[in-house]
Amino acid sequence: MQPIMGRPVLLIGIAMPLIPRLLAIALLAAPVFAQAQSADPSQSGLSLELNAVQNVEGACRFTFVANNGTGAAIDRAVFETVIFDATGGVVRLSLFDFRELPEGRPRVRQFDVPGMTCETIGQTLINGTNTCISNGAESDICSDGLMLNSRITIKLLG
């Protein structure tokens, strides 16, 4: 045991000098830091987060947060979305029109799926891009580097 300023330093039950201790802490924190970075909306690409669901008037309302970090404004983004029940069966195939998504600015979009309650939904799949228009022309920026995340128990897959 090597003392630091008269006291030993313990890391996971082992006495260690200060420099190796700091290195060990940095190595242990690296995966957490990398995971936090992957959810960073300032990264390049388009990110969609399933933020909430709510039962409203005979429908399940999906709330998404979209962050456009592609470097260009998206004039219109429409995604083919598949909704699965809790057992994995396909319940509905829908087109979710996220409309315009300005570059570098988050947008909240809501979609009502009639005839179902939110409790019956197991997961949601972004099956592909139906329409992606940027600078007045079709583009691949909606699907290139698309990042998906869910803040709730319903998974968002892609």
DRENTORKOL-3810 file (N, C-alpha, C; in nm, 4 decimals):
REM DRENTORKOL-3810
@n.u->0.0837; n.v->-0.1170; n.w->0.0000; ca.u->0.0000; ca.v->0.0000; ca.w->0.0000; c.u->0.0882; c.v->0.1233; c.w->0.0000
@n.u->0.0648; n.v->0.2147; n.w->-0.0948; ca.u->0.1430; ca.v->0.3373; ca.w->-0.0988; c.u->0.0578; c.v->0.4530; c.w->-0.0496
@n.u->0.1061; n.v->0.5236; n.w->0.0514; ca.u->0.0264; ca.v->0.6342; ca.w->0.1036; c.u->0.0309; c.v->0.7557; c.w->0.0109
@n.u->-0.0787; n.v->0.8259; n.w->0.0025; ca.u->-0.0875; ca.v->0.9534; ca.w->-0.0676; c.u->-0.1139; c.v->1.0570; c.w->0.0404
@n.u->-0.0230; n.v->1.1486; n.w->0.0550; ca.u->-0.0326; ca.v->1.2510; ca.w->0.1589; c.u->-0.0635; c.v->1.1861; c.w->0.2936
@n.u->0.0054; n.v->1.0758; n.w->0.3217; ca.u->-0.0091; ca.v->1.0120; ca.w->0.4507; c.u->-0.1216; c.v->0.9118; c.w->0.4609
@n.u->-0.2084; n.v->0.8979; n.w->0.3546; ca.u->-0.3201; ca.v->0.8040; ca.w->0.3604; c.u->-0.3180; c.v->0.7138; c.w->0.2378
@n.u->-0.3497; n.v->0.5857; n.w->0.2555; ca.u->-0.3598; ca.v->0.4983; ca.w->0.1386; c.u->-0.4880; c.v->0.5288; c.w->0.0600
@n.u->-0.4839; n.v->0.5091; n.w->-0.0696; ca.u->-0.5989; ca.v->0.5295; ca.w->-0.1561; c.u->-0.6541; c.v->0.3930; c.w->-0.1935
@n.u->-0.7831; n.v->0.3729; n.w->-0.1713; ca.u->-0.8459; ca.v->0.2449; ca.w->-0.2010; c.u->-0.9324; c.v->0.2565; c.w->-0.3255
@n.u->-0.9203; n.v->0.1613; n.w->-0.4156; ca.u->-1.0061; ca.v->0.1521; ca.w->-0.5325; c.u->-1.0512; c.v->0.0083; c.w->-0.5433
@n.u->-1.1786; n.v->-0.0128; n.w->-0.5300; ca.u->-1.2382; ca.v->-0.1460; ca.w->-0.5349; c.u->-1.1644; c.v->-0.2392; c.w->-0.4376
@n.u->-1.1407; n.v->-0.1891; n.w->-0.3187; ca.u->-1.0815; ca.v->-0.2710; ca.w->-0.2138; c.u->-0.9321; c.v->-0.2909; c.w->-0.2264
@n.u->-0.8652; n.v->-0.2266; n.w->-0.3214; ca.u->-0.7219; ca.v->-0.2440; ca.w->-0.3412; c.u->-0.6547; c.v->-0.1094; c.w->-0.3207
@n.u->-0.5483; n.v->-0.1085; n.w->-0.2423; ca.u->-0.4736; ca.v->0.0143; ca.w->-0.2222; c.u->-0.3955; c.v->0.0446; c.w->-0.3490
@n.u->-0.4107; n.v->0.1687; n.w->-0.4008; ca.u->-0.3431; ca.v->0.2064; ca.w->-0.5241; c.u->-0.2909; c.v->0.3482; c.w->-0.5117
@n.u->-0.1779; n.v->0.3784; n.w->-0.5769; ca.u->-0.1311; ca.v->0.5169; ca.w->-0.5829; c.u->-0.2298; c.v->0.6019; c.w->-0.6628
@n.u->-0.2195; n.v->0.7317; n.w->-0.6519; ca.u->-0.3157; ca.v->0.8234; ca.w->-0.7108; c.u->-0.3230; c.v->0.8141; c.w->-0.8636
@n.u->-0.2118; n.v->0.8143; n.w->-0.9355; ca.u->-0.2136; ca.v->0.8129; ca.w->-1.0823; c.u->-0.2812; c.v->0.6864; c.w->-1.1356
@n.u->-0.2427; n.v->0.5652; n.w->-1.0921; ca.u->-0.3146; ca.v->0.4471; ca.w->-1.1407; c.u->-0.4630; c.v->0.4493; c.w->-1.1014
@n.u->-0.4945; n.v->0.5061; n.w->-0.9872; ca.u->-0.6342; ca.v->0.5156; ca.w->-0.9450; c.u->-0.7134; c.v->0.6014; c.w->-1.0421
@n.u->-0.6593; n.v->0.7180; n.w->-1.0795; ca.u->-0.7272; ca.v->0.8057; ca.w->-1.1738; c.u->-0.7415; c.v->0.7400; c.w->-1.3108
@n.u->-0.6380; n.v->0.6665; n.w->-1.3526; ca.u->-0.6452; ca.v->0.5948; ca.w->-1.4793; c.u->-0.7552; c.v->0.4893; c.w->-1.4752
@n.u->-0.7640; n.v->0.4167; n.w->-1.3645; ca.u->-0.8678; ca.v->0.3139; ca.w->-1.3509; c.u->-1.0074; c.v->0.3766; c.w->-1.3540
@n.u->-1.0253; n.v->0.4895; n.w->-1.2888; ca.u->-1.1537; ca.v->0.5587; ca.w->-1.2890; c.u->-1.1885; c.v->0.6035; c.w->-1.4303
@n.u->-1.0917; n.v->0.6575; n.w->-1.5028; ca.u->-1.1159; ca.v->0.7021; ca.w->-1.6398; c.u->-1.1550; c.v->0.5857; c.w->-1.7294
@n.u->-1.0885; n.v->0.4717; n.w->-1.7137; ca.u->-1.1214; ca.v->0.3552; ca.w->-1.7955; c.u->-1.2597; c.v->0.3005; c.w->-1.7622
@n.u->-1.2959; n.v->0.3025; n.w->-1.6339; ca.u->-1.4283; ca.v->0.2555; ca.w->-1.5954; c.u->-1.5382; c.v->0.3497; c.w->-1.6440
@n.u->-1.5088; n.v->0.4779; n.w->-1.6530; ca.u->-1.6086; ca.v->0.5762; ca.w->-1.6941; c.u->-1.6215; c.v->0.5861; c.w->-1.8456
@n.u->-1.5253; n.v->0.5374; n.w->-1.9211; ca.u->-1.5259; ca.v->0.5515; ca.w->-2.0675; c.u->-1.6519; c.v->0.4955; c.w->-2.1321
@n.u->-1.6987; n.v->0.3738; n.w->-2.0979; ca.u->-1.8210; ca.v->0.3251; ca.w->-2.1624; c.u->-1.9431; c.v->0.4113; c.w->-2.1314
@n.u->-1.9516; n.v->0.4630; n.w->-2.0102; ca.u->-2.0640; ca.v->0.5493; ca.w->-1.9738; c.u->-2.0581; c.v->0.6785; c.w->-2.0546
@n.u->-1.9384; n.v->0.7352; n.w->-2.0686; ca.u->-1.9215; ca.v->0.8579; ca.w->-2.1451; c.u->-1.9540; c.v->0.8340; c.w->-2.2921
@n.u->-1.9096; n.v->0.7211; n.w->-2.3470; ca.u->-1.9384; ca.v->0.6897; ca.w->-2.4875; c.u->-2.0873; c.v->0.6737; c.w->-2.5092
@n.u->-2.1569; n.v->0.6106; n.w->-2.4151; ca.u->-2.3019; ca.v->0.5930; ca.w->-2.4281; c.u->-2.3719; c.v->0.7283; c.w->-2.4232
@n.u->-2.3286; n.v->0.8156; n.w->-2.3339; ca.u->-2.3893; ca.v->0.9481; ca.w->-2.3238; c.u->-2.3668; c.v->1.0267; c.w->-2.4524
@n.u->-2.2502; n.v->1.0110; n.w->-2.5145; ca.u->-2.2231; ca.v->1.0809; ca.w->-2.6383; c.u->-2.3135; c.v->1.0324; c.w->-2.7509
@n.u->-2.3455; n.v->0.9021; n.w->-2.7535; ca.u->-2.4254; ca.v->0.8497; ca.w->-2.8635; c.u->-2.5669; c.v->0.9062; c.w->-2.8629
@n.u->-2.6143; n.v->0.9530; n.w->-2.7497; ca.u->-2.7486; ca.v->1.0105; ca.w->-2.7431; c.u->-2.7471; c.v->1.1614; c.w->-2.7644
@n.u->-2.6297; n.v->1.2173; n.w->-2.7929; ca.u->-2.6137; ca.v->1.3604; ca.w->-2.8085; c.u->-2.6788; c.v->1.4080; c.w->-2.9383
@n.u->-2.7802; n.v->1.4956; n.w->-2.9295; ca.u->-2.8493; ca.v->1.5402; ca.w->-3.0495; c.u->-2.7623; c.v->1.6236; c.w->-3.1418
@n.u->-2.6472; n.v->1.6728; n.w->-3.0962; ca.u->-2.5612; ca.v->1.7544; ca.w->-3.1805; c.u->-2.4769; c.v->1.6688; c.w->-3.2745
@n.u->-2.4837; n.v->1.5360; n.w->-3.2629; ca.u->-2.4117; ca.v->1.4500; ca.w->-3.3545; c.u->-2.4712; c.v->1.4624; c.w->-3.4932
@n.u->-2.3912; n.v->1.4247; n.w->-3.5936; ca.u->-2.4426; ca.v->1.4321; ca.w->-3.7301; c.u->-2.5460; c.v->1.3229; c.w->-3.7525
@n.u->-2.6462; n.v->1.3552; n.w->-3.8282; ca.u->-2.7539; ca.v->1.2621; ca.w->-3.8561; c.u->-2.8842; c.v->1.3096; c.w->-3.7947
@n.u->-2.9863; n.v->1.2337; n.w->-3.8220; ca.u->-3.1192; ca.v->1.2638; ca.w->-3.7700; c.u->-3.1488; c.v->1.1682; c.w->-3.6558
@n.u->-3.1939; n.v->1.2211; n.w->-3.5432; ca.u->-3.2301; ca.v->1.1347; ca.w->-3.4309; c.u->-3.3791; c.v->1.1480; c.w->-3.4019
@n.u->-3.4405; n.v->1.0328; n.w->-3.3763; ca.u->-3.5806; ca.v->1.0272; ca.w->-3.3370; c.u->-3.5885; c.v->0.9580; c.w->-3.2024
@n.u->-3.6557; n.v->1.0209; n.w->-3.1085; ca.u->-3.6751; ca.v->0.9634; ca.w->-2.9763; c.u->-3.8239; c.v->0.9445; c.w->-2.9526
@n.u->-3.8642; n.v->0.8210; n.w->-2.9196; ca.u->-4.0010; ca.v->0.7973; ca.w->-2.8740; c.u->-4.0048; c.v->0.8443; c.w->-2.7300
@n.u->-4.0713; n.v->0.9561; n.w->-2.7071; ca.u->-4.0652; ca.v->1.0237; ca.w->-2.5780; c.u->-4.1799; c.v->0.9856; c.w->-2.4863
@n.u->-4.2994; n.v->0.9611; n.w->-2.5414; ca.u->-4.4159; ca.v->0.9299; ca.w->-2.4576; c.u->-4.5265; c.v->0.8700; c.w->-2.5433
@n.u->-4.6162; n.v->0.7983; n.w->-2.4765; ca.u->-4.7420; ca.v->0.7547; ca.w->-2.5382; c.u->-4.8530; c.v->0.7879; c.w->-2.4390
@n.u->-4.9723; n.v->0.8137; n.w->-2.4934; ca.u->-5.0845; ca.v->0.8524; ca.w->-2.4085; c.u->-5.2147; c.v->0.8108; c.w->-2.4766
@n.u->-5.3058; n.v->0.7528; n.w->-2.3996; ca.u->-5.4373; ca.v->0.7183; ca.w->-2.4513; c.u->-5.5211; c.v->0.8456; c.w->-2.4628
@n.u->-5.5761; n.v->0.8691; n.w->-2.5842; ca.u->-5.6610; ca.v->0.9856; ca.w->-2.6077; c.u->-5.7764; c.v->0.9467; c.w->-2.6997
@n.u->-5.8979; n.v->0.9617; n.w->-2.6532; ca.u->-6.0186; ca.v->0.9444; ca.w->-2.7330; c.u->-6.0143; c.v->0.8246; c.w->-2.8280
@n.u->-5.9918; n.v->0.7052; n.w->-2.7751; ca.u->-5.9932; ca.v->0.5834; ca.w->-2.8560; c.u->-5.8708; c.v->0.5632; c.w->-2.9423
@n.u->-5.7627; n.v->0.6316; n.w->-2.9103; ca.u->-5.6388; ca.v->0.6199; ca.w->-2.9873; c.u->-5.5198; c.v->0.6200; c.w->-2.8923
@n.u->-5.4068; n.v->0.5729; n.w->-2.9425; ca.u->-5.2806; ca.v->0.5865; ca.w->-2.8691; c.u->-5.2020; c.v->0.6977; c.w->-2.9364
@n.u->-5.1672; n.v->0.7993; n.w->-2.8598; ca.u->-5.0898; ca.v->0.9124; ca.w->-2.9120; c.u->-4.9415; c.v->0.8891; c.w->-2.8844
@n.u->-4.8635; n.v->0.8871; n.w->-2.9917; ca.u->-4.7178; ca.v->0.8740; ca.w->-2.9834; c.u->-4.6575; c.v->1.0135; c.w->-2.9869
@n.u->-4.5654; n.v->1.0420; n.w->-2.8960; ca.u->-4.4946; ca.v->1.1697; ca.w->-2.8960; c.u->-4.3469; c.v->1.1426; c.w->-2.9229
@n.u->-4.2955; n.v->1.2041; n.w->-3.0291; ca.u->-4.1556; ca.v->1.1902; ca.w->-3.0684; c.u->-4.0838; c.v->1.3230; c.w->-3.0536
@n.u->-3.9541; n.v->1.3162; n.w->-3.0226; ca.u->-3.8670; ca.v->1.4328; ca.w->-3.0288; c.u->-3.7672; c.v->1.4051; c.w->-3.1409
@n.u->-3.7626; n.v->1.4947; n.w->-3.2388; ca.u->-3.6714; ca.v->1.4806; ca.w->-3.3520; c.u->-3.5635; c.v->1.5873; c.w->-3.3423
@n.u->-3.4388; n.v->1.5459; n.w->-3.3644; ca.u->-3.3266; ca.v->1.6387; ca.w->-3.3683; c.u->-3.2542; c.v->1.6199; c.w->-3.5009
@n.u->-3.2524; n.v->1.7243; n.w->-3.5806; ca.u->-3.1880; ca.v->1.7198; ca.w->-3.7111; c.u->-3.0462; c.v->1.7747; c.w->-3.6985
@n.u->-2.9498; n.v->1.6846; n.w->-3.7007; ca.u->-2.8087; ca.v->1.7237; ca.w->-3.6979; c.u->-2.7387; c.v->1.6877; c.w->-3.8276
@n.u->-2.8141; n.v->1.6896; n.w->-3.9381; ca.u->-2.7594; ca.v->1.6477; ca.w->-4.0673; c.u->-2.6756; c.v->1.7552; c.w->-4.1353
@n.u->-2.6914; n.v->1.8798; n.w->-4.0912; ca.u->-2.6217; ca.v->1.9893; ca.w->-4.1572; c.u->-2.7073; c.v->2.0597; c.w->-4.2610
@n.u->-2.8287; n.v->2.0076; n.w->-4.2841; ca.u->-2.9199; ca.v->2.0688; ca.w->-4.3814; c.u->-3.0622; c.v->2.0600; c.w->-4.3285
@n.u->-3.1427; n.v->2.1579; n.w->-4.3626; ca.u->-3.2836; ca.v->2.1549; ca.w->-4.3240; c.u->-3.3541; c.v->2.0450; c.w->-4.4027
@n.u->-3.4473; n.v->1.9785; n.w->-4.3362; ca.u->-3.5296; ca.v->1.8774; ca.w->-4.4019; c.u->-3.6669; c.v->1.9400; c.w->-4.4236
@n.u->-3.7073; n.v->1.9470; n.w->-4.5496; ca.u->-3.8354; ca.v->2.0083; ca.w->-4.5843; c.u->-3.9520; c.v->1.9185; c.w->-4.5463
@n.u->-3.9333; n.v->1.7863; n.w->-4.5605; ca.u->-4.0380; ca.v->1.6910; ca.w->-4.5246; c.u->-3.9751; c.v->1.5546; c.w->-4.5019
@n.u->-4.0145; n.v->1.4909; n.w->-4.3920; ca.u->-3.9682; ca.v->1.3557; ca.w->-4.3597; c.u->-4.0883; c.v->1.2707; c.w->-4.3218
@n.u->-4.1084; n.v->1.1617; n.w->-4.3946; ca.u->-4.2173; ca.v->1.0684; ca.w->-4.3676; c.u->-4.1558; c.v->0.9305; c.w->-4.3508
@n.u->-4.1878; n.v->0.8657; n.w->-4.2380; ca.u->-4.1309; ca.v->0.7341; ca.w->-4.2080; c.u->-4.2400; c.v->0.6286; c.w->-4.2041
@n.u->-4.2116; n.v->0.5136; n.w->-4.2657; ca.u->-4.2994; ca.v->0.3976; ca.w->-4.2557; c.u->-4.2760; c.v->0.3366; c.w->-4.1184
@n.u->-4.3818; n.v->0.3272; n.w->-4.0405; ca.u->-4.3722; ca.v->0.2851; ca.w->-3.9008; c.u->-4.4597; c.v->0.1625; c.w->-3.8776
@n.u->-4.4014; n.v->0.0618; n.w->-3.8127; ca.u->-4.4739; ca.v->-0.0608; ca.w->-3.7822; c.u->-4.4917; c.v->-0.0686; c.w->-3.6309
@n.u->-4.6148; n.v->-0.0955; n.w->-3.5876; ca.u->-4.6449; ca.v->-0.1055; ca.w->-3.4448; c.u->-4.6738; c.v->-0.2518; c.w->-3.4129
@n.u->-4.6050; n.v->-0.3028; n.w->-3.3101; ca.u->-4.6187; ca.v->-0.4415; ca.w->-3.2673; c.u->-4.6897; c.v->-0.4465; c.w->-3.1328
@n.u->-4.7656; n.v->-0.5536; n.w->-3.1092; ca.u->-4.8267; ca.v->-0.5719; ca.w->-2.9782; c.u->-4.7240; c.v->-0.6323; c.w->-2.8828
@n.u->-4.7660; n.v->-0.6569; n.w->-2.7596; ca.u->-4.6740; ca.v->-0.7063; ca.w->-2.6558; c.u->-4.6195; c.v->-0.8454; c.w->-2.6869
@n.u->-4.6882; n.v->-0.9223; n.w->-2.7732; ca.u->-4.6408; ca.v->-1.0565; ca.w->-2.8083; c.u->-4.5536; c.v->-1.0563; c.w->-2.9329
@n.u->-4.5345; n.v->-0.9398; n.w->-2.9959; ca.u->-4.4501; ca.v->-0.9300; ca.w->-3.1149; c.u->-4.5265; c.v->-0.9349; c.w->-3.2455
@n.u->-4.6593; n.v->-0.9437; n.w->-3.2393; ca.u->-4.7398; ca.v->-0.9456; ca.w->-3.3608; c.u->-4.7574; c.v->-0.8061; c.w->-3.4181
@n.u->-4.7556; n.v->-0.7976; n.w->-3.5505; ca.u->-4.7762; ca.v->-0.6689; ca.w->-3.6172; c.u->-4.9223; c.v->-0.6268; c.w->-3.6003
@n.u->-4.9414; n.v->-0.5065; n.w->-3.5511; ca.u->-5.0754; ca.v->-0.4525; ca.w->-3.5289; c.u->-5.1118; c.v->-0.3531; c.w->-3.6387
@n.u->-5.0161; n.v->-0.2688; n.w->-3.6770; ca.u->-5.0473; ca.v->-0.1605; ca.w->-3.7694; c.u->-4.9217; c.v->-0.1191; c.w->-3.8437
@n.u->-4.9397; n.v->-0.0844; n.w->-3.9695; ca.u->-4.8361; ca.v->-0.0215; ca.w->-4.0508; c.u->-4.8878; c.v->0.1168; c.w->-4.0860
@n.u->-4.8120; n.v->0.2201; n.w->-4.0518; ca.u->-4.8576; ca.v->0.3585; ca.w->-4.0713; c.u->-4.7452; c.v->0.4428; c.w->-4.1299
@n.u->-4.7838; n.v->0.5552; n.w->-4.1866; ca.u->-4.6865; ca.v->0.6557; ca.w->-4.2294; c.u->-4.6931; c.v->0.7716; c.w->-4.1303
@n.u->-4.5808; n.v->0.8034; n.w->-4.0674; ca.u->-4.5730; ca.v->0.9153; ca.w->-3.9743; c.u->-4.5027; c.v->1.0307; c.w->-4.0455
@n.u->-4.5755; n.v->1.1395; n.w->-4.0672; ca.u->-4.5239; ca.v->1.2564; ca.w->-4.1373; c.u->-4.4680; c.v->1.3556; c.w->-4.0357
@n.u->-4.3365; n.v->1.3623; n.w->-4.0273; ca.u->-4.2695; ca.v->1.4519; ca.w->-3.9328; c.u->-4.2604; c.v->1.5952; c.w->-3.9868
@n.u->-4.3124; n.v->1.6176; n.w->-4.1065; ca.u->-4.3137; ca.v->1.7496; ca.w->-4.1709; c.u->-4.1709; c.v->1.8049; c.w->-4.1825
@n.u->-4.1566; n.v->1.9350; n.w->-4.1632; ca.u->-4.0248; ca.v->1.9971; ca.w->-4.1754; c.u->-3.9452; c.v->1.9791; c.w->-4.0454
@n.u->-3.8154; n.v->1.9618; n.w->-4.0615; ca.u->-3.7252; ca.v->1.9476; ca.w->-3.9470; c.u->-3.6057; c.v->2.0393; c.w->-3.9697
@n.u->-3.6082; n.v->2.1591; n.w->-3.9098; ca.u->-3.4974; ca.v->2.2527; ca.w->-3.9298; c.u->-3.3678; c.v->2.1969; c.w->-3.8707
@n.u->-3.2580; n.v->2.2277; n.w->-3.9340; ca.u->-3.1279; ca.v->2.1796; ca.w->-3.8893; c.u->-3.0923; c.v->2.2417; c.w->-3.7543
@n.u->-3.0468; n.v->2.1566; n.w->-3.6627; ca.u->-2.9968; ca.v->2.2047; ca.w->-3.5342; c.u->-3.1026; c.v->2.2454; c.w->-3.4334
@n.u->-3.2307; n.v->2.2199; n.w->-3.4633; ca.u->-3.3377; ca.v->2.2605; ca.w->-3.3712; c.u->-3.4302; c.v->2.1424; c.w->-3.3452
@n.u->-3.4537; n.v->2.1086; n.w->-3.2195; ca.u->-3.5431; ca.v->1.9962; ca.w->-3.1896; c.u->-3.6878; c.v->2.0296; c.w->-3.2239
@n.u->-3.7618; n.v->1.9255; n.w->-3.2615; ca.u->-3.9036; ca.v->1.9390; ca.w->-3.2901; c.u->-3.9788; c.v->1.8245; c.w->-3.2248
@n.u->-4.0959; n.v->1.8538; n.w->-3.1689; ca.u->-4.1825; ca.v->1.7516; ca.w->-3.1101; c.u->-4.2960; c.v->1.7264; c.w->-3.2084
@n.u->-4.3194; n.v->1.5979; n.w->-3.2366; ca.u->-4.4277; ca.v->1.5594; ca.w->-3.3281; c.u->-4.5128; c.v->1.4523; c.w->-3.2614
@n.u->-4.6455; n.v->1.4634; n.w->-3.2780; ca.u->-4.7382; ca.v->1.3667; ca.w->-3.2193; c.u->-4.8201; c.v->1.3005; c.w->-3.3287
@n.u->-4.8465; n.v->1.1705; n.w->-3.3078; ca.u->-4.9237; ca.v->1.0916; ca.w->-3.4029; c.u->-5.0255; c.v->1.0085; c.w->-3.3266
@n.u->-5.1509; n.v->1.0183; n.w->-3.3644; ca.u->-5.2571; ca.v->0.9396; ca.w->-3.3033; c.u->-5.2814; c.v->0.8153; c.w->-3.3875
@n.u->-5.2783; n.v->0.6986; n.w->-3.3224; ca.u->-5.3072; ca.v->0.5722; ca.w->-3.3894; c.u->-5.4422; c.v->0.5252; c.w->-3.3361
@n.u->-5.5483; n.v->0.5407; n.w->-3.4175; ca.u->-5.6840; ca.v->0.5095; ca.w->-3.3698; c.u->-5.7075; c.v->0.3604; c.w->-3.3515
@n.u->-5.8037; n.v->0.3305; n.w->-3.2631; ca.u->-5.8473; ca.v->0.1926; ca.w->-3.2443; c.u->-5.7547; c.v->0.1075; c.w->-3.1608
@n.u->-5.6677; n.v->0.1681; n.w->-3.0841; ca.u->-5.5796; ca.v->0.0889; ca.w->-2.9974; c.u->-5.5449; c.v->0.1670; c.w->-2.8713
@n.u->-5.5153; n.v->0.0927; n.w->-2.7664; ca.u->-5.4685; ca.v->0.1557; ca.w->-2.6427; c.u->-5.3175; c.v->0.1368; c.w->-2.6329
@n.u->-5.2537; n.v->0.2277; n.w->-2.5665; ca.u->-5.1081; ca.v->0.2255; ca.w->-2.5557; c.u->-5.0570; c.v->0.1038; c.w->-2.4786
@n.u->-5.1377; n.v->0.0525; n.w->-2.3867; ca.u->-5.0949; ca.v->-0.0626; ca.w->-2.3056; c.u->-5.0754; c.v->-0.1892; c.w->-2.3898
@n.u->-5.1350; n.v->-0.1939; n.w->-2.5070; ca.u->-5.1241; ca.v->-0.3136; ca.w->-2.5912; c.u->-4.9997; c.v->-0.3117; c.w->-2.6797
@n.u->-4.9257; n.v->-0.2010; n.w->-2.6803; ca.u->-4.8102; ca.v->-0.1860; ca.w->-2.7700; c.u->-4.6832; c.v->-0.2366; c.w->-2.7024
@n.u->-4.6090; n.v->-0.3194; n.w->-2.7773; ca.u->-4.4837; ca.v->-0.3733; ca.w->-2.7262; c.u->-4.3619; c.v->-0.3004; c.w->-2.7796
@n.u->-4.3616; n.v->-0.2719; n.w->-2.9103; ca.u->-4.2494; ca.v->-0.2013; ca.w->-2.9708; c.u->-4.2933; c.v->-0.1365; c.w->-3.1014
@n.u->-4.2096; n.v->-0.0455; n.w->-3.1481; ca.u->-4.2361; ca.v->0.0283; ca.w->-3.2712; c.u->-4.1115; c.v->0.0211; c.w->-3.3579
@n.u->-4.1319; n.v->0.0016; n.w->-3.4868; ca.u->-4.0207; ca.v->-0.0111; ca.w->-3.5815; c.u->-4.0294; c.v->0.0995; c.w->-3.6856
@n.u->-3.9203; n.v->0.1729; n.w->-3.7024; ca.u->-3.9096; ca.v->0.2635; ca.w->-3.8165; c.u->-3.8606; c.v->0.1751; c.w->-3.9309
@n.u->-3.9532; n.v->0.1372; n.w->-4.0163; ca.u->-3.9285; ca.v->0.0364; ca.w->-4.1201; c.u->-3.8525; c.v->0.0935; c.w->-4.2391
@n.u->-3.8558; n.v->0.2233; n.w->-4.2536; ca.u->-3.7863; ca.v->0.2876; ca.w->-4.3646; c.u->-3.8364; c.v->0.4280; c.w->-4.3858
@n.u->-3.7679; n.v->0.4968; n.w->-4.4750; ca.u->-3.8061; ca.v->0.6332; ca.w->-4.5095; c.u->-3.8960; c.v->0.6288; c.w->-4.6316
@n.u->-4.0143; n.v->0.6839; n.w->-4.6199; ca.u->-4.1074; ca.v->0.6901; ca.w->-4.7317; c.u->-4.0785; c.v->0.8129; c.w->-4.8176
@n.u->-4.0570; n.v->0.9259; n.w->-4.7504; ca.u->-4.0287; ca.v->1.0528; ca.w->-4.8187; c.u->-3.9240; c.v->1.1282; c.w->-4.7386
@n.u->-3.8261; n.v->1.1814; n.w->-4.8088; ca.u->-3.7273; ca.v->1.2689; ca.w->-4.7455; c.u->-3.6894; c.v->1.3759; c.w->-4.8470
@n.u->-3.7310; n.v->1.4988; n.w->-4.8181; ca.u->-3.7031; ca.v->1.6099; ca.w->-4.9099; c.u->-3.6187; c.v->1.7129; c.w->-4.8361
@n.u->-3.5068; n.v->1.7459; n.w->-4.8979; ca.u->-3.4176; ca.v->1.8488; ca.w->-4.8450; c.u->-3.3741; c.v->1.9365; c.w->-4.9610
@n.u->-3.3745; n.v->2.0653; n.w->-4.9411; ca.u->-3.3407; ca.v->2.1607; ca.w->-5.0471; c.u->-3.4257; c.v->2.1379; c.w->-5.1718
@n.u->-3.5534; n.v->2.1017; n.w->-5.1527; ca.u->-3.6465; ca.v->2.0859; ca.w->-5.2630; c.u->-3.6330; c.v->1.9579; c.w->-5.3436
@n.u->-3.5468; n.v->1.8646; n.w->-5.3004; ca.u->-3.5269; ca.v->1.7412; ca.w->-5.3767; c.u->-3.5230; c.v->1.6208; c.w->-5.2835
@n.u->-3.5543; n.v->1.5027; n.w->-5.3385; ca.u->-3.5425; ca.v->1.3791; ca.w->-5.2599; c.u->-3.3984; c.v->1.3649; c.w->-5.2104
@n.u->-3.3846; n.v->1.3122; n.w->-5.0892; ca.u->-3.2531; ca.v->1.3008; ca.w->-5.0282; c.u->-3.2461; c.v->1.1744; c.w->-4.9431
@n.u->-3.1241; n.v->1.1311; n.w->-4.9129; ca.u->-3.1011; ca.v->1.0161; ca.w->-4.8249; c.u->-3.0679; c.v->1.0587; c.w->-4.6822
@n.u->-3.0672; n.v->1.1897; n.w->-4.6539; ca.u->-3.0212; ca.v->1.2333; ca.w->-4.5215; c.u->-3.1132; c.v->1.1896; c.w->-4.4078
@n.u->-3.2379; n.v->1.1563; n.w->-4.4381; ca.u->-3.3292; ca.v->1.1108; ca.w->-4.3327; c.u->-3.2937; c.v->0.9703; c.w->-4.2845
@n.u->-3.2366; n.v->0.8900; n.w->-4.3728; ca.u->-3.2033; ca.v->0.7527; ca.w->-4.3351; c.u->-3.0548; c.v->0.7335; c.w->-4.3082
@n.u->-2.9683; n.v->0.8127; n.w->-4.3702; ca.u->-2.8242; ca.v->0.8005; ca.w->-4.3455; c.u->-2.7927; c.v->0.8437; c.w->-4.2027
@n.u->-2.7450; n.v->0.7521; n.w->-4.1239; ca.u->-2.7100; ca.v->0.7842; ca.w->-3.9862; c.u->-2.8293; c.v->0.8076; c.w->-3.8957
@n.u->-2.9468; n.v->0.7527; n.w->-3.9307; ca.u->-3.0653; ca.v->0.7692; ca.w->-3.8464; c.u->-3.0415; c.v->0.7042; c.w->-3.7108
@n.u->-3.0595; n.v->0.7823; n.w->-3.6045; ca.u->-3.0397; ca.v->0.7340; ca.w->-3.4678; c.u->-3.1752; c.v->0.7260; c.w->-3.3990
@n.u->-3.2032; n.v->0.6118; n.w->-3.3364; ca.u->-3.3318; ca.v->0.5888; ca.w->-3.2715; c.u->-3.3121; c.v->0.5627; c.w->-3.1240
@n.u->-3.4062; n.v->0.6116; n.w->-3.0453; ca.u->-3.3976; ca.v->0.5980; ca.w->-2.9010; c.u->-3.5402; c.v->0.5995; c.w->-2.8457
@n.u->-3.5602; n.v->0.5345; n.w->-2.7317; ca.u->-3.6887; ca.v->0.5414; ca.w->-2.6637; c.u->-3.6659; c.v->0.5780; c.w->-2.5182
@n.u->-3.7402; n.v->0.6737; n.w->-2.4712; ca.u->-3.7324; ca.v->0.7173; ca.w->-2.3320; c.u->-3.8279; c.v->0.6351; c.w->-2.2444
@n.u->-3.9132; n.v->0.5556; n.w->-2.3079; ca.u->-4.0149; ca.v->0.4798; ca.w->-2.2350; c.u->-3.9922; c.v->0.3299; c.w->-2.2552
@n.u->-4.0788; n.v->0.2481; n.w->-2.1977; ca.u->-4.0602; ca.v->0.1028; ca.w->-2.2053; c.u->-4.0881; c.v->0.0469; c.w->-2.3440
@n.u->-4.1647; n.v->0.1154; n.w->-2.4266; ca.u->-4.1870; ca.v->0.0715; ca.w->-2.5645; c.u->-4.0595; c.v->0.0960; c.w->-2.6436
@n.u->-4.0046; n.v->-0.0091; n.w->-2.7006; ca.u->-3.8798; ca.v->0.0027; ca.w->-2.7766; c.u->-3.9048; c.v->0.0702; c.w->-2.9111
@n.u->-3.8049; n.v->0.1461; n.w->-2.9574; ca.u->-3.8064; ca.v->0.2038; ca.w->-3.0906; c.u->-3.6915; c.v->0.1417; c.w->-3.1686
@n.u->-3.7275; n.v->0.0629; n.w->-3.2677; ca.u->-3.6291; ca.v->-0.0114; ca.w->-3.3467; c.u->-3.6147; c.v->0.0493; c.w->-3.4847
@n.u->-3.5055; n.v->0.0137; n.w->-3.5530; ca.u->-3.4865; ca.v->0.0637; ca.w->-3.6874; c.u->-3.3964; c.v->-0.0222; c.w->-3.7693
END
